Amino acid sequence: MAAHPPHRPGPRQGDLLGGLPGDAWAPSLQQSLPLQAHQLLDWQQRLMRHQGPLFDALVRGGSRPPGQGDLFATAQPMGVHQLDPLALAAQPLNFWRWPECRQEGAALYFVLDRPPHLEAPLLLYVGETGRADQRWKGEHDCKSYLAAYGEALQQLGLGSQLSIRFWADAPVEVKPRRALEQAFIRHWLPPFNKETRGRWATPFTADLG
């Protein structure tokens, strides 16, 4: 089947992704895949079937306020059951372009979508950083997946509400912070983390490695 001509996101999509530079688009993203709406919806539903009960459990159990510094004093497995990413302040993906950046220092961060056609949000990516004001500013492999995801949604006429949320009480030390990040990845299985990409087989982009 003949490929569609190369396509780059218009101004709306570029703003959505925080002004993603053109050279960050991998060659595999420069050709639109012959994706149908039901394929993307099925992918979202599969992800929601795993994550929906986890969000529900947080609501039933009551998540602790995100400002409590002792919540993850040590990277115990129970930590992933206590912090609700939805309880953190939602920010646009281009937050770093604001005149005054609200983020700094060590943090865990969560990229979510709240599609209006789904009953539950989707946790797409979990990351950690020692410099929250800088980590998302430059190149980031998750941005390529978000670009392909947003482009597919736009082409198919499906809505999204993408946001990034920071938990600023993460451990300052690198080792426990990364251990905590991995615990969250194992628990939520976010599809844009490299550890879980093979599981979800994203239909809207070729393998970006």
ZIKA-V771610 format. One line per field, one symbol per residue. phi: phi as a letter, one per 20 degrees, with the letter a starting at -180 (. if undefined). burial: b if it has 9 or more other C-alpha atoms within 8 Angstrom, else e. Layout:
# ZIKA-V771610
phi=???
burial=???
This chain:
# ZIKA-V771610
phi=.ffffgbdffgffffgemmgfgfeffgfeecfefedgffffffffffffeegffffffffemffgfeffegcgceegfgfedeegfeefecffegfefgcfedamfadccdcccffedebfceebcccbecfedgefefbfffffffffffffffemdebcfbccddeefgfffffffffgffffffelffefffcfffelgeebffem
burial=eeeeeeeeeeeebbbbbbebeeeebbebbbbbeebeeebbeebbbebbebbbebbeebeeeebbebeeeeebeebeeebbbbbbeeebeeebbbbbeeeebeebbbbbbbbbbbbeeeebbbbbbbebbbbbbbebeeeeebbbbbbbbbbbbbeeeebbbbbbbbbbbbbeeeebbbbbbebbbeebbbbbbeebbeebebbbbeeee
